[in-house]
Amino acid sequence: MGWFGASFPEMPDTPFDPLDVDPSTTDRLLAGLDPDDAPSAYAGVAQLLAAVTAPADPAELRGEAAAVVAFTAAGYGIEASPTAPNPSCPNPSCPNPSWRIRMLSNARSAKLAAAGVVAGLTLTSGLAAAGALPGPAQSAASRTLSHIGISVPGPDDHANARAQEVNDPDGTTSTTSSTSTTSTTSTSTSTRLTTEKPEVEQEHDQNQGPGSVNQGPGNAVEDQHENEHAAEHENEGAGEHASTTSTTEVEHQNGDSGGDHHGDSGESGGSNSSAGSVSGKSGGGD
Amino acid sequence: MVVLSPFSELLAAAQTGDEAAFAAIFRATQPRLLRYLRVMSAEAADDVAGETWVDVAKGLGRFRGDEGAFRGWVFTMARHRLFDWQRAAARRLADPVPTEEMAQLRARGDGDDPAATTETSQGTAEAIRLVALLPPDQAEVVLLRAVAGLDVSQVADITGKTAGAVRVLAHRGLRRLAEILAVVERTEV
């Protein structure tokens, strides 16, 4: 019972904790508070922090010479620019070391790019010589290479050769175990074979605008897709995925081959039913 | 008229290739960097500090900022280098070390107690040993605040924590240090 009959709740039993300090004291300690000015419970901490931030011991500076050497070797860390001075060569005609490094890296990039172009040309020529390029690309390669006296089979030769393979059941299974790129080629060729050849070519001619434009990049994207799929399949090593990929490839190709096939999947599926069967064979082969 | 602080002058001189200015910056920064690294990973400290200075030497020309920003930059690079070193060490642990090589390492005294191998003064070495007893996140925040002289926001940026978390870790770290020192005093008495 308190004053005037009022009752007061019991005060909680909270003993004074000398280690409880306010945030500002923490900040001052971390900033290097003098031990004499610190709360008594933290005087030792203040001394300890002073010791951690004590002046350098000579042993700690042993790496100075090595650091300066690194500084020199790095071209004094001066930002590469045509106007930046070169401390080792006050003459403005001397190139800046960092600038020289950049020039060297540019030359290296140019070499890499040239190597890439050569590799690409070699690969394309090789595929063209083997007759393994898609129809329009094969005919373009055949025309281009014939100008420089290199004989490359045209798309028709390629189709005839493939027709023999399709007619030969052993040949069909043997062509399905290679990479997805060759699988796409054989599928597109087979699609063309099962329909009447002149009509397909006419379709291509009629759809020259969007169809032919789509054909190039479309195939490039497919190739990339297929390579990714192929990598996945190689990792997973499952034959089921291979058959799924083949079907997807055929669908993509149907989409690319002409505007008529877009949007009407039933008609597309009907007209290209043989393509489906070819892809099924491919999957089965895997 | 703009009055340049000594550090600004040193930095400007170093950025134009003045080796003496670069050496002066090294002398002002290296001891604290080394102490931070010795607490975080005693065996890696010297190697990581060396790699950090190579990074500083390469990037100094592009650096823009005052002394506090410079310290933040240096300690950030040191921290990244330390993580690289620790990842590499973990890989080395995964690979079996030839018995002969292990014997040579022991003979050289690698991996000994940091306080025993450190060549700093006795008081500093003992202080480093005591701070190293803290949980790593508390030790790092205390060192970045007290040794590197960084403010809360800089430490938060470097460690990827919130400012509030940095304050709490610093508070707990100091409290824990006080408790450790009390235990040490009782033991000595």
Interface residues (C-beta under 8 A of the other chain):
Chain A: L19 V21 P23 T26 L29 L30 A31 G32 A41 Y42 G44 V45 L48 L49 A51 V52 T53 A54 P55 A56 D57 A59 E60 L61 G63 E64 A66 A67 V68 A70 F71 T72 A73 A74 Y76 G77 I78 E79 A84 P85 N86 P87 S88 S98
Chain B: A14 Q15 T16 G17 D18 E19 F22 A23 F26 R27 Q30 P31 R32 L34 R35 D46 A49 G50 W53 V54 V56 A57 K58 G59 L60 G61 R62 E119 T120 S121 G123 T124 E126 A127 I128 L130 V131 V142 L143 R145 A146 V147 R167 A170 H171 L174 R175 L177 A178 E179 L181 A182 E185
